[in-house]
C-alpha cells in the first residue's frame, strides 16, 4: 500500500514547493493529489488558460519522485462561469438557488454546465494525459456533498420528464404504476410532471423514488462523461472518484462501474459526532472513532469496483466541520492507515499536507501546521510507512460473509420511514458491527453480486426485491439472515399483492399482516433481548425460533434461512451471529471490547479502539490504546 497526501500548490508560494516535495518523500509518501479545486487558476477568464504554474508544479513533484493523482476541477466552477449562465446552479428542496461562494454549486442536469465540464476535462486530459507522473485521475470531488445530488431546477425537471418518458413509455402507464388515482394526482402528459418538492404535504412516494433514481442516474452519467474523455486522452491510467462516509444519495455501485478504483474520504471522528451513535459511544470513542466506522466503509467501497479501492482523504487531526472536533488519540492515525491496508487498500492519502491559514478549512489539521512545522500525525505516518515496508505487500482475501447493501433500499426506507428511528444505514451498520464483534471478516456487496461461494449471507433489509433475486437466494446452500421490511414494496413503491415479504415468500412460508413502529425510549421484552423501533405481525405455520414472552414470533427459521420481524438489538444480533456462524462453519472469536481484527492472505491484524490496554486472545499480546498488533497466519 502506498501513502500520499492532498496538496494545493496554488495555495503556497512557489519557492516552498520543492521543499514540500522533499519533505513528503522523507515522510514516506509517494503519491500526491492536486488540481481538484483549481479551475479559476487554470482558466482565469473564459477560454484563456494559464497552464504554466500547473506545468511547473507537476514537473517539480515528479522530479522529486512523487506520482500524481490529478483531479478534474468541476466541483468548483469559477464565478465568471456562474455569471455566464446563472441557471447552472442547483436549486434546493425549498426552491432556493445554491449560490456561488463555496463549492459544488452546480446542477448535474444543466446541459450548459455539462458542456463546460466536458470542455475543461478535455483540456486537462489533452495536456496531461500522457505525462508519465500522472498515475490516477480523480473525477470532480465528493459527488453530492452538502446535499447537492437532488436539484429541483428547471433543467432537472426537463431531464426528469425525459427520464420518465423513457422508463414508462406513456403517461397512462406511469399513472397506473404510481397509483395516481389517489388524491386525483393523474397526469395527462409527461410535460405536466414536476419534481416532487414544494407539495402541500407528502408527495407520492413512487414519485419520490423515481426522482431519486433519476438523480442517481444523473450523477452516474455526469461522471461517465468525464471518464470517457480521460480514457480517450490518458490510456493506461486508473480513474477514481472520492466517495463520502455514510452517504446514500446516489447509487455508488452504478457510478463505481465506470471507475477502476473506488476511493473514499475517511473522517472517523467527524462521523462519530455527526451520526446516530449514542452519547455513551461518543464519549467512549471520542478520540478513536467507533471501531467499525472506517472498516465499514473500506468494505463497502471495496465492493463498488470489484475489489480495487483506496482512501483518498484520511483524517490526520481535528477536522473543522463536525459539531465538536477533538484530536485523535495518539496512535490513531497510524492505526487507521494500517487498518486500510488490512482491508486491501491500494493507497491511503492524508488530507491535507499543510493546514491552510485562510478560508473555510483553516481549522482542519494537516500533516504540517500552517507555519510548516510538523503536526503530531507526521511521526505516525512515518511509523505506518515503516510497518508497511516491514511486512510487505498484502493480498486481500474473500471474506466468508456477504452483507448486502442496496442504495435503493436506503431511498425506500427514507421516503416512508414509518418510524422516525428506522434508519437504513444504522440497521446495516449494526449487522456489520455484530459480525465484526465476533471477529468475522465481511464483504459488503450489491444485490447484483454473485453470492455463490459465501458461507453466510446477511440482508439487513431489502424492501424492493429485484427481479430474479429470490430465485438467486433460493439456489444458495448456506445460512441466510433477512431482516424486517424485506419484500414489503414493489418496484413502484406499492404493497405486493401477496403482502410482505413479497417475492421472498418463495423462501419463507410466512406473511407480514401488519407492521408498527415504536417510539424512541419505549421497548418490549424479548428472550434475552429488547424489541424497539419496529415489529411486524407474522402469519405462519412455522414455529418461531425467537419469540417474546407472549409467544409472538420474532425470528422464523426455515431450513438454513431466517427472517427477523423486528429491528434487532445488539443482544439479538449477537445470538443470531453466533448460531449462524456455527451452522456455516465460520470461526468465531471472543474479542475484548473495542478490539477488531482483519485477515489478509498472509497476516492477521488487530486494532485496539478502546481507551485502555487489551489482550489479543489470538497471540496473548497486550495492545495499548490506539495500538495495533500483526501476526503472520499459519
C-alpha positions as CSV (number, residue, x, y, z in Angstrom):
1,X,0.0,0.0,0.0
2,X,1.3,3.4,-1.0
3,X,0.9,6.6,1.1
4,X,0.1,10.0,-0.2
5,X,-1.3,13.4,0.6
6,X,-3.6,16.1,-0.8
7,X,-1.7,19.1,-1.8
8,X,-2.6,22.5,-3.2
9,X,0.4,24.2,-4.8
10,X,-1.8,27.1,-5.8
11,X,-2.2,27.9,-2.1
12,X,1.5,28.3,-1.4
13,X,4.5,30.3,-2.6
14,X,6.3,28.5,-5.4
15,X,9.6,28.8,-3.6
16,X,8.5,26.3,-1.0
17,X,7.1,23.7,-3.4
18,X,10.4,21.8,-3.8
19,X,11.0,21.6,0.0
20,X,7.4,20.4,0.4
21,X,8.1,17.6,-2.1
22,X,11.4,16.6,-0.5
23,X,9.6,16.5,2.9
24,X,6.9,14.3,1.6
25,X,9.4,11.8,0.3
26,X,11.2,11.8,3.6
27,X,8.0,11.2,5.5
28,X,7.3,8.0,3.4
29,X,4.8,9.4,0.9
30,X,4.9,8.6,-2.8
31,X,1.6,9.9,-4.1
32,X,0.2,13.5,-4.2
33,X,-3.3,14.6,-5.2
34,X,-3.6,18.0,-6.9
35,X,-5.8,20.1,-9.0
36,X,-9.4,19.2,-8.0
37,X,-10.3,22.8,-6.9
38,X,-8.1,24.8,-9.2
39,X,-10.4,25.7,-12.1
40,X,-10.1,29.5,-11.8
41,X,-6.3,29.3,-11.6
42,X,-6.3,27.1,-14.7
43,X,-8.7,29.3,-16.6
44,X,-8.9,32.7,-15.0
45,X,-11.0,34.1,-17.9
46,X,-13.3,32.2,-20.4
47,X,-11.1,30.3,-22.8
48,X,-7.9,31.8,-21.5
49,X,-5.8,29.1,-19.9
50,X,-2.9,29.5,-17.6
51,X,-1.1,26.2,-17.5
52,X,2.4,27.4,-16.6
53,X,2.0,27.2,-12.9
54,X,0.5,23.7,-13.0
55,X,3.1,22.5,-15.5
56,X,5.8,23.6,-13.1
57,X,4.1,22.0,-10.1
58,X,3.7,18.7,-11.9
59,X,7.3,18.7,-13.1
60,X,8.7,19.6,-9.7
61,X,6.6,16.9,-7.9
62,X,7.6,14.4,-10.5
63,X,11.3,15.2,-10.3
64,X,11.2,14.6,-6.5
65,X,9.9,11.1,-7.2
66,X,6.2,11.6,-6.5
67,X,3.4,10.1,-8.6
68,X,0.4,12.3,-9.1
69,X,-3.3,11.9,-8.7
70,X,-4.8,14.7,-10.9
71,X,-8.3,15.9,-10.2
72,X,-10.7,17.5,-12.7
73,X,-11.8,20.8,-11.2
74,X,-15.5,20.6,-11.8
75,X,-16.6,20.7,-8.2
76,X,-15.6,24.4,-8.1
77,X,-16.9,26.2,-11.2
78,X,-15.5,29.8,-11.2
79,X,-17.5,33.0,-10.7
80,X,-17.2,34.0,-14.3
81,X,-18.9,30.8,-15.4
82,X,-21.8,31.2,-12.9
83,X,-22.2,34.8,-14.2
84,X,-22.3,33.5,-17.7
85,X,-25.2,31.1,-17.0
86,X,-26.8,31.8,-13.6
87,X,-29.3,28.9,-14.0
88,X,-26.5,26.3,-13.8
89,X,-26.7,26.3,-10.0
90,X,-28.6,23.7,-8.2
91,X,-32.0,24.5,-6.6
92,X,-32.6,23.1,-3.1
93,X,-35.8,21.5,-1.9
94,X,-37.2,24.8,-0.7
95,X,-36.7,26.3,-4.2
96,X,-33.6,28.4,-3.3
97,X,-30.6,28.6,-5.5
98,X,-27.3,27.2,-4.2
99,X,-25.2,30.2,-4.9
100,X,-21.6,31.0,-5.5
101,X,-19.1,31.4,-2.6
102,X,-18.2,27.9,-1.6
103,X,-18.2,24.7,-3.7
104,X,-20.5,22.2,-5.5
105,X,-22.7,25.0,-6.8
106,X,-23.8,23.3,-10.0
107,X,-26.8,21.2,-11.1
108,X,-25.9,17.8,-12.6
109,X,-28.8,18.2,-15.1
110,X,-27.8,21.5,-16.6
111,X,-26.7,20.8,-20.2
112,X,-24.7,24.0,-20.4
113,X,-22.7,23.1,-17.3
114,X,-22.2,19.6,-18.6
115,X,-20.7,21.0,-21.8
116,X,-18.3,23.2,-19.7
117,X,-17.4,20.2,-17.6
118,X,-16.5,18.2,-20.7
119,X,-14.6,21.1,-22.1
120,X,-12.3,21.7,-19.0
121,X,-11.9,17.9,-18.6
122,X,-10.8,17.6,-22.2
123,X,-8.4,20.5,-21.9
124,X,-6.7,18.9,-18.8
125,X,-6.7,15.4,-20.3
126,X,-5.2,16.6,-23.6
127,X,-2.4,18.5,-21.8
128,X,-1.5,15.9,-19.1
129,X,-3.0,12.7,-20.3
130,X,0.4,11.2,-21.4
131,X,2.5,12.7,-18.6
132,X,4.5,9.8,-17.1
133,X,3.9,11.1,-13.5
134,X,0.1,11.0,-13.8
135,X,-0.9,7.7,-12.3
136,X,-4.5,8.2,-11.3
137,X,-7.2,10.7,-12.4
138,X,-9.9,11.8,-9.9
139,X,-13.2,12.9,-11.4
140,X,-14.7,16.0,-9.7
141,X,-14.7,15.8,-5.9
142,X,-17.2,14.2,-3.4
143,X,-20.3,14.0,-5.6
144,X,-23.3,15.1,-3.6
145,X,-21.5,16.7,-0.7
146,X,-23.6,19.5,1.0
147,X,-26.9,17.9,-0.2
148,X,-26.3,18.6,-3.9
149,X,-27.4,15.3,-5.6
150,X,-31.1,16.4,-5.5
151,X,-31.6,19.5,-7.5
152,X,-35.1,20.9,-8.2
153,X,-34.1,23.2,-11.1
154,X,-35.8,23.8,-14.4
155,X,-33.0,21.8,-16.0
156,X,-33.6,18.9,-13.7
157,X,-37.4,19.0,-14.3
158,X,-36.9,18.8,-18.0
159,X,-34.5,15.9,-17.9
160,X,-36.7,14.1,-15.3
161,X,-39.6,14.2,-17.7
162,X,-37.4,12.7,-20.4
163,X,-36.2,10.1,-18.0
164,X,-39.8,9.2,-17.1
165,X,-40.9,9.0,-20.7
166,X,-38.0,6.6,-21.5
167,X,-38.9,4.5,-18.4
168,X,-42.7,4.3,-18.8
169,X,-43.4,4.9,-22.5
170,X,-46.8,6.6,-22.0
171,X,-48.3,8.6,-19.2
172,X,-51.1,6.2,-18.5
173,X,-48.6,3.5,-17.6
174,X,-46.9,6.0,-15.2
175,X,-50.3,6.9,-13.6
176,X,-51.1,3.3,-13.0
177,X,-47.6,2.5,-11.7
178,X,-47.6,5.4,-9.3
179,X,-51.2,4.9,-8.2
180,X,-52.1,8.5,-9.2
181,X,-55.8,7.8,-8.9
182,X,-55.2,8.5,-5.3
183,X,-55.9,12.2,-4.4
184,X,-56.7,12.9,-8.1
185,X,-53.0,13.1,-8.9
186,X,-53.3,11.8,-12.5
187,X,-51.3,13.5,-15.4
188,X,-52.3,13.8,-19.0
189,X,-48.7,14.2,-20.3
190,X,-45.2,13.9,-19.1
191,X,-44.8,17.7,-19.5
192,X,-47.1,18.2,-16.6
193,X,-44.9,16.4,-14.1
194,X,-42.7,18.5,-11.8
195,X,-40.1,17.4,-9.3
196,X,-41.7,16.2,-6.0
197,X,-40.7,19.1,-3.8
198,X,-42.9,22.0,-2.6
199,X,-46.1,19.9,-2.3
200,X,-48.5,20.8,0.4
201,X,-47.9,17.6,2.3
202,X,-46.1,14.4,1.5
203,X,-45.6,13.8,-2.3
204,X,-46.4,10.4,-3.8
205,X,-43.7,8.0,-2.6
206,X,-43.4,6.5,-6.0
207,X,-42.8,10.0,-7.4
208,X,-40.0,10.5,-4.9
209,X,-38.5,7.1,-5.5
210,X,-38.3,7.7,-9.3
211,X,-36.8,11.2,-8.7
212,X,-34.1,9.6,-6.5
213,X,-33.4,7.0,-9.2
214,X,-33.3,9.8,-11.8
215,X,-31.0,11.9,-9.7
216,X,-28.7,9.0,-9.1
217,X,-28.5,8.3,-12.8
218,X,-27.6,11.9,-13.4
219,X,-24.6,11.6,-11.2
220,X,-23.5,8.4,-12.9
221,X,-23.9,9.9,-16.4
222,X,-22.1,13.1,-15.4
223,X,-19.2,11.0,-14.1
224,X,-19.2,8.8,-17.2
225,X,-18.8,11.8,-19.5
226,X,-15.5,12.7,-17.7
227,X,-14.4,9.1,-17.6
228,X,-14.8,8.6,-21.3
229,X,-12.8,11.8,-22.0
230,X,-10.0,10.8,-19.7
231,X,-9.8,7.2,-21.1
232,X,-9.5,8.6,-24.7
233,X,-6.7,11.0,-23.8
234,X,-4.9,9.2,-21.0
235,X,-4.9,5.5,-21.7
236,X,-3.5,3.1,-19.1
237,X,-4.1,5.4,-16.1
238,X,-6.5,4.5,-13.4
239,X,-9.6,6.6,-12.8
240,X,-11.3,7.1,-9.4
241,X,-13.8,9.2,-7.5
242,X,-13.6,10.0,-3.8
243,X,-16.9,8.9,-2.2
244,X,-18.0,10.0,1.2
245,X,-18.9,8.3,4.5
246,X,-22.5,7.3,5.5
247,X,-23.8,8.8,2.2
248,X,-26.5,7.1,0.1
249,X,-27.9,9.9,-2.1
250,X,-26.8,8.2,-5.3
251,X,-26.0,4.6,-6.2
252,X,-22.3,4.2,-5.8
253,X,-22.4,0.7,-7.4
254,X,-23.7,2.3,-10.6
255,X,-21.1,5.1,-10.6
256,X,-18.4,2.8,-9.5
257,X,-18.9,0.5,-12.5
258,X,-17.2,3.2,-14.7
259,X,-14.2,3.5,-12.4
260,X,-11.0,1.5,-11.9
261,X,-10.6,2.2,-8.2
262,X,-13.2,3.4,-5.7
263,X,-11.9,5.8,-3.0
264,X,-13.5,7.4,-0.1
265,X,-12.8,10.2,2.4
266,X,-12.2,8.8,5.9
267,X,-13.1,11.0,8.9
268,X,-13.9,8.7,11.7
269,X,-14.1,11.3,14.5
270,X,-16.4,13.6,12.5
271,X,-18.7,10.7,11.5
272,X,-18.9,9.5,15.1
273,X,-20.0,13.0,16.2
274,X,-22.4,13.7,13.3
275,X,-24.4,10.4,13.1
276,X,-26.7,8.3,15.2
277,X,-24.2,7.0,17.8
278,X,-25.3,7.1,21.4
279,X,-23.9,9.7,23.9
280,X,-22.1,6.8,25.7
281,X,-20.4,5.7,22.4
282,X,-19.5,9.3,21.6
283,X,-17.7,9.6,24.9
284,X,-16.1,6.2,24.8
285,X,-14.7,6.6,21.3
286,X,-14.3,10.4,21.3
287,X,-10.7,10.3,20.0
288,X,-10.8,7.0,18.2
289,X,-14.0,6.9,16.3
290,X,-16.4,3.9,16.6
291,X,-14.4,0.7,16.0
292,X,-16.4,-0.1,12.8
293,X,-16.8,3.2,11.0
294,X,-13.6,3.1,8.9
295,X,-13.8,-0.7,8.3
296,X,-17.5,-0.5,7.2
297,X,-16.6,2.0,4.5
298,X,-13.5,0.1,3.5
299,X,-15.6,-3.0,2.8
300,X,-18.5,-1.0,1.3
301,X,-16.3,0.7,-1.3
302,X,-14.2,-2.3,-2.0
303,X,-17.4,-3.8,-3.3
304,X,-18.1,-1.0,-5.7
305,X,-15.4,-1.7,-8.2
306,X,-14.8,-5.4,-8.0
307,X,-12.2,-5.1,-5.2
308,X,-9.9,-2.2,-6.1
309,X,-10.1,0.7,-3.7
310,X,-8.2,3.2,-1.6
311,X,-8.5,6.1,0.9
312,X,-8.3,9.5,-0.8
313,X,-8.6,11.6,2.3
314,X,-7.6,10.3,5.7
315,X,-8.2,12.5,8.8
316,X,-4.8,13.3,10.3
317,X,-6.0,15.5,13.2
318,X,-9.0,17.6,14.2
319,X,-11.4,18.4,11.4
320,X,-13.4,21.6,11.1
321,X,-17.0,20.6,10.1
322,X,-18.4,18.5,12.9
323,X,-20.4,19.8,15.9
324,X,-17.3,19.1,18.0
325,X,-13.8,18.3,16.6
326,X,-11.5,16.5,19.0
327,X,-7.9,15.5,18.2
328,X,-7.3,11.8,17.6
329,X,-5.8,9.8,20.4
330,X,-2.0,9.4,19.8
331,X,-1.5,6.4,17.6
332,X,-4.9,6.5,15.8
333,X,-3.6,8.0,12.5
334,X,-1.2,5.0,12.2
335,X,-3.9,2.6,13.2
336,X,-6.4,4.0,10.6
337,X,-3.6,3.7,8.0
338,X,-2.8,0.1,8.7
339,X,-6.4,-0.9,9.0
340,X,-6.9,0.3,5.5
341,X,-4.0,-1.9,4.4
342,X,-5.5,-4.8,6.2
343,X,-8.7,-4.4,4.2
344,X,-6.8,-4.3,0.9
345,X,-6.4,-0.5,0.2
346,X,-4.1,0.3,-2.7
347,X,-3.2,3.6,-1.1
348,X,-4.0,5.9,1.8
349,X,-3.8,9.7,1.2
350,X,-3.9,12.2,4.1
351,X,-6.0,15.4,3.9
352,X,-4.1,17.5,3.9
353,X,-0.3,18.2,3.6
354,X,-0.3,21.6,5.3
355,X,-3.1,23.2,7.3
356,X,-4.5,26.2,5.5
357,X,-4.3,29.5,7.4
358,X,-7.2,31.0,5.4
359,X,-10.8,30.4,4.2
360,X,-13.3,27.7,5.3
361,X,-11.0,24.9,6.2
362,X,-8.4,26.8,8.3
363,X,-9.3,24.8,11.4
364,X,-8.8,21.5,9.6
365,X,-5.4,19.9,10.7
366,X,-2.8,18.6,8.2
367,X,0.4,16.8,8.4
368,X,2.1,20.2,8.8
369,X,0.9,23.2,10.8
370,X,0.3,26.5,8.9
371,X,3.9,27.5,9.8
372,X,5.2,24.4,8.1
373,X,6.3,22.7,11.3
374,X,5.2,19.1,11.6
375,X,1.9,18.3,13.2
376,X,1.6,15.3,15.6
377,X,0.4,13.0,12.8
378,X,3.7,13.3,10.9
379,X,5.6,10.8,13.0
380,X,2.6,8.4,12.9
381,X,2.8,8.4,9.1
382,X,6.5,7.5,9.3
383,X,5.6,4.7,11.7
384,X,2.9,3.4,9.3
385,X,5.3,3.6,6.4
386,X,7.9,1.6,8.4
387,X,5.4,-1.2,9.2
388,X,4.2,-1.3,5.6
389,X,7.7,-1.8,4.4
390,X,8.4,-4.4,7.1
391,X,5.5,-6.7,6.4
392,X,5.5,-6.3,2.6
393,X,2.6,-6.4,0.1
394,X,-0.8,-7.7,1.4
395,X,-3.2,-9.8,-0.7
396,X,-6.8,-9.2,0.1
397,X,-8.9,-12.3,0.9
398,X,-12.5,-13.0,0.1
399,X,-14.5,-12.9,3.4
400,X,-16.7,-15.8,4.5
401,X,-19.7,-13.5,4.9
402,X,-21.6,-11.4,2.4
403,X,-23.5,-8.4,3.8
404,X,-25.9,-7.0,1.2
405,X,-26.1,-3.2,0.7
406,X,-28.7,-1.5,-1.5
407,X,-28.8,2.2,-2.2
408,X,-32.4,1.8,-3.4
409,X,-33.3,0.3,-0.1
410,X,-31.9,3.3,1.6
411,X,-34.1,5.6,-0.5
412,X,-37.2,3.5,0.1
413,X,-36.7,3.5,3.9
414,X,-36.0,7.2,3.9
415,X,-39.0,8.2,1.7
416,X,-41.5,6.4,4.1
417,X,-39.7,5.5,7.2
418,X,-43.0,4.9,9.1
419,X,-40.9,5.3,12.3
420,X,-38.6,8.2,12.9
421,X,-35.7,6.0,14.0
422,X,-35.9,3.5,11.2
423,X,-32.6,4.4,9.6
424,X,-31.3,2.1,6.8
425,X,-27.7,3.0,7.3
426,X,-27.8,2.3,11.0
427,X,-29.6,-1.0,10.5
428,X,-26.9,-2.2,8.1
429,X,-24.1,-0.9,10.2
430,X,-25.4,-2.7,13.3
431,X,-25.4,-6.0,11.4
432,X,-21.9,-5.3,10.2
433,X,-20.8,-4.4,13.7
434,X,-22.2,-7.6,15.2
435,X,-20.2,-9.7,12.7
436,X,-17.0,-7.7,13.5
437,X,-17.5,-8.1,17.2
438,X,-17.4,-11.8,16.6
439,X,-14.1,-11.5,14.8
440,X,-15.7,-12.3,11.4
441,X,-14.4,-10.6,8.2
442,X,-17.2,-9.2,5.9
443,X,-17.6,-8.4,2.2
444,X,-20.3,-5.7,1.6
445,X,-21.9,-6.4,-1.8
446,X,-24.7,-5.1,-4.0
447,X,-27.8,-7.1,-4.8
448,X,-26.3,-7.9,-8.2
449,X,-23.2,-9.6,-6.7
450,X,-22.5,-13.3,-7.1
451,X,-23.3,-14.8,-3.7
452,X,-22.4,-18.4,-4.7
453,X,-19.3,-19.1,-2.7
454,X,-20.1,-17.3,0.6
455,X,-20.6,-19.3,3.7
456,X,-23.2,-16.9,5.2
457,X,-25.4,-14.2,3.6
458,X,-26.8,-11.3,5.6
459,X,-29.5,-9.0,4.2
460,X,-30.5,-6.4,6.9
461,X,-33.5,-5.3,4.8
462,X,-34.4,-5.2,1.1
463,X,-37.8,-3.5,0.7
464,X,-37.8,-3.8,-3.1
465,X,-36.7,-7.3,-4.3
466,X,-35.1,-7.1,-7.8
467,X,-36.4,-9.5,-10.5
468,X,-34.8,-12.9,-10.1
469,X,-33.3,-12.1,-6.7
470,X,-35.5,-14.5,-4.8
471,X,-34.5,-17.3,-7.2
472,X,-30.9,-16.4,-6.7
473,X,-31.2,-16.7,-3.0
474,X,-33.2,-20.0,-3.2
475,X,-30.3,-21.5,-5.1
476,X,-27.8,-20.8,-2.3
477,X,-26.9,-23.6,0.1
478,X,-25.8,-21.5,3.1
479,X,-27.3,-19.9,6.2
480,X,-29.1,-16.7,5.4
481,X,-30.4,-13.8,7.5
482,X,-33.1,-11.5,6.1
483,X,-34.4,-8.5,8.1
484,X,-37.6,-6.6,8.5
485,X,-39.4,-4.7,5.7
486,X,-37.8,-7.0,3.1
487,X,-40.1,-7.6,0.1
488,X,-42.5,-5.0,1.5
489,X,-42.7,-2.9,-1.6
490,X,-42.9,-3.4,-5.4
491,X,-40.7,-1.7,-7.9
492,X,-43.2,1.1,-8.0
493,X,-43.4,1.5,-4.2
494,X,-46.7,-0.3,-3.7
495,X,-47.5,-3.1,-1.2
496,X,-47.2,-6.5,-3.0
497,X,-50.5,-8.3,-3.8
498,X,-49.4,-11.2,-1.6
499,X,-48.2,-8.8,1.1
500,X,-44.6,-8.7,2.5
501,X,-42.2,-10.3,2.1
502,X,-43.5,-10.4,-1.4
503,X,-41.3,-12.4,-3.8
504,X,-39.3,-13.7,-0.7
505,X,-42.3,-15.9,0.2
506,X,-40.6,-18.3,-2.2
507,X,-38.0,-18.7,0.7
508,X,-40.3,-18.4,3.7
509,X,-43.7,-19.8,4.4
510,X,-44.8,-16.7,6.2
511,X,-46.7,-13.4,5.6
512,X,-46.5,-10.0,7.2
513,X,-50.0,-8.9,8.1
514,X,-49.2,-5.7,10.0
515,X,-46.2,-3.5,10.8
516,X,-45.8,-1.0,13.5
517,X,-43.1,1.5,14.7
518,X,-42.3,2.0,18.3
519,X,-41.4,5.5,19.6
520,X,-37.9,6.2,20.9
521,X,-37.4,5.3,24.5
522,X,-40.0,2.5,24.5
523,X,-39.1,-1.2,24.3
524,X,-40.8,-4.5,24.8
525,X,-39.1,-7.6,26.3
526,X,-37.9,-10.5,24.3
527,X,-36.0,-13.6,25.4
528,X,-32.6,-12.0,26.3
529,X,-33.2,-9.0,24.1
530,X,-35.3,-6.0,23.7
531,X,-37.8,-5.1,20.9
532,X,-37.7,-1.5,19.9
533,X,-38.3,0.8,16.9
534,X,-40.1,-1.8,14.6
535,X,-42.0,-5.0,14.7
536,X,-44.2,-7.0,12.4
537,X,-47.1,-9.4,12.9
538,X,-46.4,-12.7,11.2
539,X,-48.9,-15.3,10.0
540,X,-47.1,-18.6,9.5
541,X,-47.3,-22.3,10.4
542,X,-43.6,-22.1,11.2
543,X,-42.6,-22.3,14.9
544,X,-40.7,-19.1,15.8
545,X,-37.1,-19.6,16.7
546,X,-37.1,-16.5,18.9
547,X,-40.3,-15.1,20.5
548,X,-41.4,-12.5,23.1
549,X,-42.7,-13.7,26.5
550,X,-46.2,-13.9,25.0
551,X,-45.0,-16.4,22.4
552,X,-45.3,-13.9,19.5
553,X,-42.6,-14.7,16.9
554,X,-39.6,-12.5,16.4
555,X,-37.3,-14.8,14.3
556,X,-38.6,-17.5,12.0
557,X,-36.3,-20.2,10.6
558,X,-37.0,-22.3,7.5
559,X,-34.1,-24.6,6.6
560,X,-31.0,-22.5,6.9
561,X,-32.8,-19.2,6.3
562,X,-34.1,-16.9,8.9
563,X,-36.5,-13.9,8.8
564,X,-36.3,-11.3,11.5
565,X,-39.6,-9.4,12.0
566,X,-38.2,-6.7,14.4
567,X,-35.5,-4.2,14.5
568,X,-32.9,-6.5,16.1
569,X,-31.0,-5.0,19.0
570,X,-27.4,-5.9,19.7
571,X,-28.2,-8.8,22.0
572,X,-30.4,-10.5,19.4
573,X,-27.9,-9.9,16.7
574,X,-25.1,-11.4,18.7
575,X,-27.1,-14.5,19.3
576,X,-28.0,-14.8,15.7
577,X,-24.5,-14.3,14.5
578,X,-23.2,-17.0,16.9
579,X,-25.8,-19.5,15.8
580,X,-25.5,-18.9,12.1
581,X,-21.7,-18.8,12.1
582,X,-21.7,-22.2,13.9
583,X,-24.0,-23.6,11.2
584,X,-21.9,-22.1,8.4
585,X,-18.6,-23.3,9.8
586,X,-17.3,-19.8,10.2
587,X,-14.9,-19.4,13.1
588,X,-15.9,-17.1,15.9
589,X,-13.6,-15.1,18.2
590,X,-14.2,-13.7,21.7
591,X,-12.8,-10.3,21.4
592,X,-12.3,-7.8,24.2
593,X,-14.5,-4.6,24.0
594,X,-13.1,-2.3,21.3
595,X,-10.8,-4.8,19.7
596,X,-11.2,-5.6,16.0
597,X,-9.4,-7.9,13.6
598,X,-8.9,-8.3,9.9
599,X,-7.2,-11.0,7.9
600,X,-5.2,-10.7,4.7
601,X,-3.9,-13.8,2.8
602,X,-0.7,-13.7,4.9
603,X,-1.4,-11.8,8.1
604,X,-4.0,-11.2,10.8
605,X,-4.2,-7.6,12.1
606,X,-5.7,-6.5,15.5
607,X,-6.7,-2.9,16.2
608,X,-7.5,-1.6,19.7
609,X,-10.2,1.1,19.5
610,X,-10.7,1.2,23.3
611,X,-9.1,3.8,25.6
612,X,-7.4,1.1,27.7
613,X,-5.0,-1.7,27.0
614,X,-6.5,-5.0,25.9
615,X,-5.1,-8.6,25.4
616,X,-5.5,-10.1,22.0
617,X,-6.6,-13.7,22.6
618,X,-5.0,-14.8,19.2
619,X,-1.5,-14.2,20.5
620,X,-1.7,-13.1,24.1
621,X,-0.2,-9.8,23.2
622,X,-1.2,-6.7,25.1
623,X,-2.2,-3.9,22.8
624,X,-2.1,-0.3,24.0
625,X,-5.0,2.1,23.4
626,X,-4.9,3.2,19.8
627,X,-2.4,0.4,19.2
628,X,-2.2,-2.5,16.8
629,X,-0.6,-5.9,16.5
630,X,0.1,-8.0,13.4
631,X,0.7,-11.8,13.3
632,X,1.6,-14.0,10.4
633,X,-1.0,-16.5,9.6
634,X,-0.2,-20.2,9.5
